Amino acid sequence: MNPPSSSALARLLLAIAYPVLAHWASHDGGGALAALALADLVVFVTIDGLLGLRWRAWAATVVLLAALAASAFTPYAQMLLLAPPMLFNGWLAWWFGRSLRAPREALITRIVAALHEGPVSALSPELYRYTRRLTALWAVVLAVLALVNGALAMIAVPDGVLARLGQVPPIAISQEQWSWFANLINYGIVGGMFAGEYLVRQRRFPVRPESGFFDFMHRMAKLGPGFWRELFS
């Protein structure tokens, strides 16, 4: 297995593990599990550098993991666990929205063009408009999810922001209820929208480069880590 595929597989496994660990940590209420979930995120971000034996990535990872270990038996680990769902959705919403501004091409437009193995200019006008509108829709949905996650993080009890500041939330939810949305339902919405949009596009544009959903996912993976890094650069 070559390094890029090793990195992609490792990142996939870390992505799958994170919501499970984060939900478990919120249900358990302990700082050690929260620190473990956050450590998963750290390695998710730095995995390319770690596998490439780059000293800066190793140094940053060691420092961040040491800080998380120090926070494992404090209230701060659970508080830090509130941030990723809001920040991740917000970051993606910004990237989707940013790509709509000239001279850039919309993220989904570029992905679809790559799947068709041609330039953006080769897409039909109807498909081009559709992919731009879809990119805008993703930006809005992800921004809404970021705001909802942020609001729920404020009113969660006992480890929400307001509770930790000594304030009584006007409306309160339990830490476990927050986790159900942030670590499970949140990703279910994203996955459901991804699958549902594929079915819509399949009906609107029957002439497609792939033979079905699994072939579509295979072709997405075949675009390679380099394509995805350049797309979000």
C-alpha positions in Angstrom: 0.0 0.0 0.0 1.5 3.3 -1.0 1.6 6.3 1.4 -1.3 8.2 -0.1 -3.6 5.2 0.2 -2.3 4.5 3.7 -3.1 8.1 4.7 -6.6 7.9 3.2 -7.4 4.7 4.9 -6.1 6.0 8.3 -8.1 9.2 7.9 -11.2 7.2 7.1 -10.9 5.0 10.2 -10.2 8.1 12.4 -13.2 9.9 10.9 -15.4 6.9 11.7 -14.0 6.5 15.2 -14.4 10.2 16.2 -18.2 10.5 16.5 -18.4 7.1 18.3 -15.7 8.2 20.8 -17.2 11.7 21.2 -20.7 10.3 21.9 -19.3 7.7 24.3 -17.3 10.5 26.1 -20.4 12.7 26.4 -22.5 9.8 27.7 -19.8 8.8 30.2 -19.1 12.4 31.2 -15.4 11.7 31.9 -12.5 13.9 30.7 -10.3 10.9 29.8 -12.7 9.7 27.0 -13.2 13.3 25.9 -9.4 13.8 25.6 -9.2 10.5 23.6 -11.9 11.7 21.2 -10.0 15.0 20.7 -6.7 13.1 20.2 -8.4 11.2 17.4 -9.1 14.6 15.7 -5.6 15.8 16.2 -4.2 12.7 14.5 -6.9 13.0 11.8 -5.5 16.5 10.9 -1.8 15.6 11.1 -1.8 12.1 9.7 -0.2 13.0 6.4 2.7 14.6 8.1 3.1 11.7 10.6 3.2 9.1 7.8 5.5 11.3 5.8 7.9 11.5 8.9 7.8 15.3 8.8 9.2 16.6 12.1 6.9 19.6 12.4 3.8 17.4 12.2 5.3 15.0 14.8 6.2 17.9 17.1 2.8 19.5 16.8 1.1 16.2 17.4 3.2 15.4 20.5 2.5 18.9 22.0 -1.2 18.7 21.3 -1.5 15.2 22.6 0.4 16.1 25.8 -1.9 19.1 26.3 -4.9 16.8 25.9 -3.4 14.3 28.4 -3.0 17.1 30.9 -6.6 18.1 30.4 -8.0 14.5 30.7 -8.9 14.8 34.4 -10.1 18.4 34.3 -13.5 19.9 33.1 -11.8 21.4 30.1 -11.7 18.3 28.0 -15.5 18.0 28.0 -15.8 21.7 27.2 -13.4 21.4 24.3 -15.5 18.5 23.0 -18.3 21.0 22.3 -16.3 22.9 19.7 -15.5 20.5 16.8 -19.1 20.0 15.4 -19.6 23.8 15.2 -16.1 24.5 13.9 -16.1 21.7 11.3 -19.4 22.6 9.9 -18.6 26.3 9.9 -15.2 25.6 8.1 -16.9 23.5 5.4 -19.7 26.1 4.9 -17.1 28.8 4.5 -15.2 26.7 1.9 -18.3 25.9 -0.1 -19.5 29.5 0.0 -16.0 30.9 -0.8 -15.7 28.7 -4.0 -18.8 30.5 -5.5 -16.8 33.7 -5.8 -15.1 34.4 -9.1 -12.5 33.5 -10.3 -13.0 30.3 -8.5 -15.2 27.5 -9.6 -17.7 26.0 -7.2 -16.4 23.0 -5.3 -19.1 20.6 -6.6 -18.7 21.9 -10.1 -15.0 21.0 -10.0 -15.7 17.5 -8.5 -18.3 16.7 -11.1 -16.0 17.9 -13.9 -13.2 15.6 -12.5 -15.6 12.7 -12.4 -16.4 13.3 -16.0 -12.7 13.4 -16.7 -12.8 16.8 -18.4 -12.5 20.6 -17.7 -15.3 22.6 -16.1 -16.0 24.2 -19.5 -17.0 20.8 -20.9 -20.0 20.5 -18.6 -23.4 21.2 -20.1 -24.8 24.6 -19.1 -27.6 22.9 -17.2 -25.3 20.7 -15.2 -23.0 23.6 -14.6 -25.8 25.7 -13.1 -27.0 22.7 -11.1 -23.6 22.1 -9.5 -23.2 25.8 -8.6 -26.7 25.8 -6.9 -25.9 22.6 -5.1 -22.7 24.1 -3.8 -24.6 27.1 -2.5 -27.2 24.7 -0.9 -24.4 22.8 0.9 -23.0 26.1 2.2 -26.3 27.1 3.6 -27.0 23.7 5.2 -23.6 23.4 6.8 -23.8 27.0 8.1 -27.2 26.2 9.7 -25.7 23.0 11.3 -22.8 25.1 12.6 -25.2 27.6 14.2 -27.4 24.8 15.7 -24.4 23.0 17.1 -23.2 26.3 18.6 -26.5 27.0 20.1 -26.8 23.6 21.6 -23.3 23.8 23.0 -24.3 27.0 24.8 -27.3 25.4 26.6 -26.0 21.9 27.3 -25.9 20.9 31.0 -23.6 20.3 32.9 -20.7 21.0 30.5 -22.2 23.6 28.2 -20.7 27.0 27.8 -23.3 28.9 29.9 -23.3 26.3 32.7 -19.5 26.4 32.9 -19.7 30.2 33.2 -22.1 29.8 36.1 -25.2 30.9 34.1 -28.5 29.1 34.0 -29.5 28.5 30.4 -33.0 29.8 29.6 -33.6 26.4 27.9 -31.4 23.5 28.8 -30.6 20.2 27.3 -28.6 17.3 28.8 -25.1 16.6 27.7 -26.2 13.3 26.2 -29.0 15.1 24.1 -26.3 17.5 22.8 -24.2 14.6 21.8 -27.0 12.8 20.0 -27.3 15.7 17.7 -23.7 16.9 17.5 -22.0 13.5 17.1 -24.7 11.4 15.4 -27.7 13.2 14.0 -25.5 15.9 12.6 -23.5 13.5 10.5 -26.7 11.6 9.6 -28.1 14.8 8.1 -25.0 15.3 6.0 -24.9 11.7 4.9 -28.6 11.7 4.1 -28.3 14.8 2.1 -25.4 13.4 0.2 -27.2 10.2 -0.7 -30.5 12.0 -1.5 -28.9 14.5 -3.8 -27.2 11.7 -5.7 -30.7 10.2 -6.4 -32.0 13.6 -7.5 -29.0 14.1 -9.8 -29.3 10.6 -11.2 -32.8 11.3 -12.3 -32.1 14.8 -13.7 -28.9 13.8 -15.5 -29.2 10.1 -16.6 -26.1 10.2 -18.8 -23.4 9.8 -16.2 -19.8 8.5 -16.0 -20.6 5.9 -13.3 -22.8 2.9 -13.3 -24.3 3.3 -9.9 -23.8 4.7 -6.4 -21.0 2.4 -5.4 -19.2 3.0 -8.7 -19.7 6.7 -8.0 -18.1 6.4 -4.5 -15.2 4.3 -6.1 -14.6 7.1 -8.7 -14.7 9.7 -5.9 -12.0 7.8 -4.0 -9.9 7.3 -7.2 -9.7 11.1 -7.6 -6.9 10.7 -5.0 -5.6 12.7 -2.0 -3.9 15.2 -4.3 -7.1 16.2 -5.9 -8.8 16.7 -2.6 -5.9 18.7 -1.1 -5.8 20.9 -4.1 -9.6 21.4 -4.0 -9.5 22.7 -0.5 -6.3 24.6 -0.8 
